[in-house]
Amino acid sequence: GESPESPDTAPSGGPAGDQPSVIPTQGDLLGDLLNLDLGPPVSGPPMATSAVQMGAVDLLGGGLDRLMGDESEGLRSDVGGSPAMGGSGGSFTAAPSTTAPANMGAPLGSGLGDLFDLTGGVGTLSGSYVAPKTVWLPAMKAKGLEISGTFSRQVGSISMDLVLTNKALQVMSDFAIQFNRNSFGLAPAAPLQVHAPLAPNQSVEISLPLNTVGSVMKMEPLNNLQVAVKNNIDVFYFSTLYPLHILFVEDGKMERQTFLATWKDIPNENETQFQIKDCSLNADAVSSKLQGSNIFTIAKRNVEGQDMLYQSLKLTNGIWVLAELRIQPSNPSFTDLELSLKCRAPEVSQYIYQAYETILKN
């Protein structure tokens, strides 16, 4: 895509140095970024992962590492079946109850040039788009325990919103949950709290807080999450895909000069193009809807009757994604959008595109 004109473009390697410099350029970029612990900026000292694991309560004897097996074997998941999890002798640990300091202090808008000064926090405070719950673990695969859920992000906090239903003939109790290593270190930030035993035909809704300081391992697909849930009957496994926009942080609005310099600096082969057809929103509506999910518009221009939006977002592990969104009126009520994404870890681009499409079409 073309870069937005600006009278005072920052020279490459100029004032923009401070932000892009955290992004390594060698080797497997996503791997490098994920191995570096680029968590969100926190006001207190960053939390040590070892503290999380030591704080874990061990339910069945053994330890976290034994449960998860070696790095190499980890949790295997074939698409249809359950992942194998460290063999029957493995142990199961409750989620650590330590919570990472939430990044509550992130500024919602930066400076007078903010396009959305007047509506600043409104979209953000209402939280980003939440998909309806779907069944993740059917009762027939879990001795009567049915789990449905979705993911949400509100004011900097990520949650896994669950409904547990007992479709068995016996009471269920002693619930616990654990995640396998995953691409962005998602992990439960508190134990799975089911306050009373779950009687037959009863359901309970739980919002499980998550953080991103868990163990990292690049998954295929990138947004795959493997989960183990224990109750008094057995341990059950399921996999689910989380939408990447739950990882878009509140301080993901790049300064205009930094955006220009970074866009030029990221190689063209890292640019990916996508189309979003039949969108019923105009440029301003697109812009404010995306801002509700922490995709920020930095600049807007009109080129030959087409609106162009220049946008940025930042993931929880510090990866920046830059976007050019070209909005073409296709007929009076619909527009076609052309999305160009530039990122130093281009593996994430297709998942960012899926997030754009999901947010704009719901």
N, C-alpha and C positions, 0 to 999 in steps of 0.2 A: 504494500500500500504506500501512498505518498505520505511524507511526514508533514505535520502541520507547520505552516509558516509562522515565524515569530520574528519580530524586528530585532530582538536581542537574543539570538540563539546562543546557548552556551557552547563554547568550543569543546570538542570531545576531550575528555580528560581534564576539563575545567572544574567548575564548582560542583559538578555532578559526582566527583570522585567518592564522596563519602558513602553514598548508597550502594551503587553497583559493586563497590570493592569487596563486599561480603560474599559476592557470588564467584565461586571458583570457575575456572574455564577449562581445566584439564580433564582428560579421561572421560569416564561415564558420568556425565554431569549430574544426572539425578542421583546416582549412587553417591557421588561426592557430597552433594547437598544434603542427602539424607544422613550420611555418616557424620557430617559436621552437625553438632547439636544446635541448629539455628532455631531456637525456640522463639516465641514472641517476646518482645521486650517486656521485662517485668520490673516492677518498681523495687522489689526486694532482691536479695541475692537469688540467682537461679537455683532450683532445687536439684539436688544430686539424685540421679536415678537409683543409686545403690540404696539410698535411704528408703526409697519406695519399696524395694524388694525386701529389705530387712524388716520393714514394718508390716510385711504381709503376714497374715495369720495362716498357719498351715493346718488344713483341715484333716488331711489323711496321712500325715507323716511324709517324709521325703522333702522335696524342695521345688522351687520354681523351675530350676534347670532340668530336674529329672522329669517333671511334667512335660516340658516342652521338647525333650529329647535333644539331640545335638543340633547345632546350627544347620548342619547339612540335611538332617531329616526333617526337623521341625514338624509342623502339622501338614500332612498331605491332604489335599482335598480333590477327589474327582468330582466333576460337576454334579453328577447325580447323587452320589453316596455321601457318607459322613467322612470327615477327615480322620485319619488314624492319629491317635494322640498318645505318643510315648508309651504305648502298650498298656496292658491291664495293670501292670505293677506301678504305673505312674501315680503321681500324687496330684492333689487338687488344692489350690490355695485360694483363699478369699481375696477379693480385691483390696489393695492397700487403702486405708482410709485417709491417707494424707492427700490433701488437695494442692495442686500447684496454685501459686498466687494468680488470680485472674487479672487479665490486663484491662482493668476497669478504667484506667486513666487515659485511654487513647482519645486524642482529640477527634471530634466528629468531622470538623471541617478545618481547613487551614487557610487563614488569611482572607483578605477582602475580595480576592479574585475568585473565591468559591462561588461556583454557579448556583449553589443551593443554600446560600447563607440563610435565606428566610425559612426554608423547610428543613434546615440542617439535620437535626437528630430524628425527625419524625419517622422516616422509613426505618432507620436503624433500630430505634427503640422498640418498634413493633416486632422486631425479629425478622429473619429471612424466611424465604419460602419453605414450608414444611409439607412434604408429601403425605398423602393419607396412609394409614397403617396397612401393611400387608402381612400375610401369614409367613413367618420365617421358619417356624418349626411346627409341622402338622402333628396333631395328637397321636396319629397312628405310628409315627416314627419315634415317639418319646413317651411310650407307656402312658398315654393319656394327658400328658402336659402339652398344651398348645401355646405357642408364643407368637404374637404378632407385634409389629413395631414399626417405628420410623425414626429419623434423626432430626434434631432441630438445633438451631443456634439462636440464642437471644442475648443481646447485650454482652457479647464476649464469652458466653458460656455454651458449651456443646452438651447436648443430652441425647441419650438413647431412650425414646419413649416407648414403653413396653406395655402390653396387656398379657398377663399370664392367666390361662384358663385351665381348670382341672376338669378333664373329661373322663377321669378314671373313677373307680368305685371307692377308692380309699383317700384319706386325707393326705395332702402334701405339705411338707414343711422343710426346714433346714436348707433354704435356697442360697446358692452362691453362684457367682458368674466370673468368668475369666476370658480374656481375649488372647489370641495368639499374636506374636509379633506381626506388625503390619507396616505398610509403607510410610505412614505419617505418625507412628507411635501412639495411636489412639489407645486409651486404657481407661478402665473404670476409675473414677476419682473417689469413689465411696463404695462400701459393700452394697449388695443387692438387698434392700430392706423390704422384706415381706413381713409385716408386723404380727400377723396372726396366721395360724395354719390355714391352708386353702382347702375348703370342703369341696366334695364332689359338686360339679355344675356351678362352682363359684368362679368369678373372675376378679383380678385385682389389677389396677393401673399403677404403673411405677415410672417415674422419670429418673433415670440413672444418670448422674452427672459424669461427664468424661473429661479427661485431660489429654494432652499430646506429649507426655513425658515418658511414655512406655517404650519398650524395646522396639527397635526399627528393623524391618527386613522388607526389601522390595517385593511386592506381591504381584501376581499375574492373575487377573487384571490389577492395575495399580490400586483401585479402590476396594479391593476384596478384603473382607474382615471375617476371620474365623473365630467362632465363639463357642465356649463350653459353658453349659449351665448344669448345676448339680441340685438335686433335691434329695429327700429321704429315700427315694426309690432307686435312682441311678444317676449317671452323668450322661448328658446328651450334647451332641455337637451339631452346629449348623454354620453355614456361610451366608453372608449377605453383602451387598454392595452399597456403600454409603455415597451420597451425592457430594461432590467435592466442595460445593459452596458452604458446607458447614465448617470448612477450614479457611474461609476468606475472613481475614482479620479486620478489625474496625479502623486500624491506622494504615489502610492500603491505598491512600490517596497520595500519589507521587507529586512532587513539585513540578510545575510545568517545564522548567529548564532541565531538570533531571530527566523527565520523560523524554524530551527531545534528544538529549545526549545519549540516553540509554537506548532509545529506538535505533539511533544511528550505529551505536556500538555493537548491538547484538547482530550477529551475522545473518545475512538474508536466508541462508539455508535453514535457519531456525524459525522462519516465518511459515505459518500454516494458515490455509484459508478454508473457511466453512461457509455454508449457506443456511440461513434460517428462513424458510418460506412462509408466506401467508401469515404475517404477524399483524395483529389488528391495532397496533399502537403507533402513534407518531413519535418523532424524535424525543420530545420532552417527556412523554409518558414512558418510553423505553428507558430513558435516563433515570427517572425517579424510581421506576420499578427495580432496575438493577442496583441502584444505590441502597434500596432496602435490604439487599443481600450482600452489601459491602463490595460492589463493583462501582468504582467512582469515575465520574466523567470529569476530565481535566480541561478539555477544550472542545469547542463545537464550531464547525464552520459549514457553510453551504457552498457547494461547488456544482455549478450548472444544474441547479434545481435538486441536487441530492444533498441530504444532510449527512455530515461526517461527524461522528463522535470519537474522541480519543480518550481511552479509559485505562485505568490501572487497577490491579488487585494484588494482594499479597497473601500467600499461604502461611499457615501456622509455623512451618519450618523455615520461613524466610525467603522462599522463592517468590520473585516478582513476575507478574504476567502483564504485558502491555497489549492493548487492543486498539484496533481501528475498526469502527463499526460504520458501514456505509448503508444508508437507509434509502431504498429506491421505491418510490410510489409505484405499485404494480397495477392497482385499480383504485377507485375512490376509497374503498374501505380497508384494503390490505396493503401491506408493504412487504417487500423482500429485503432481507438484511444480508449483507456480506460482511463476514467477520474475519479479520486478519489478526492472528495472535502471534506475538513475538515473546520468546521466553528462553532463558539460558538452559532450561531443562525441557526440551520440546516434547518429551514423553508425556508431560501433563496436559498438553494442549487439547487433545481430543476430549479429555474429561472436563476441561474448562468449557469447551464448546457445549458439551452435554448440559452443563450447569446453566449456561446462557439460555439454551433452548427450553429447559425445564422452567426456569424462572419467568421467561417471557411468555410462555404458552399457558401458564397457570395463574 
